[in-house]
Amino acid sequence: MATPAVAPALLLVALLPVAAAMPALVALAVLAVVTVTGVILGNVHARPQRQAIRDIRLAEQQSLESTETDWRRRQD
């Protein structure tokens, strides 16, 4: 199966003959629908990776803050 970034591009290529027979405004609307759908699918597909990155970043930030808090307590 094609990746979410490639699928809309392939669909656009497949729709070229159909879009050529459509009025310009309708073809533009089809382009907009395919593009928005591709962006939505890409976001849904990449959500787990983005969440994993946020979780790692949060854990690193909390670890750093804990280390800094311990250091400040020792300074008193």
C-alpha positions, 0 to 999 in steps of 0.5 A: 500500500502506498504511503499517505503522502504518495496516495493523494499524488497517485490519485491526482495523476489517475484523475487527470483524464477525468479532470480534463473533461471537467469544467475548471471550477469543478476540477479545482474543487476535486483538487482541493478535496483530494489535497485536504483528504491527503493532509488529513490522512497524513496527520492521522497516519503520523499521529503515533510517531508525533505522540512518541516524540512528545512522550520522549521529549516530556520524559527528558524534560522532566528528568532534566528538571528533576536533576536541576531541582536536586542541584538547587536543593544541595546549594541551600 
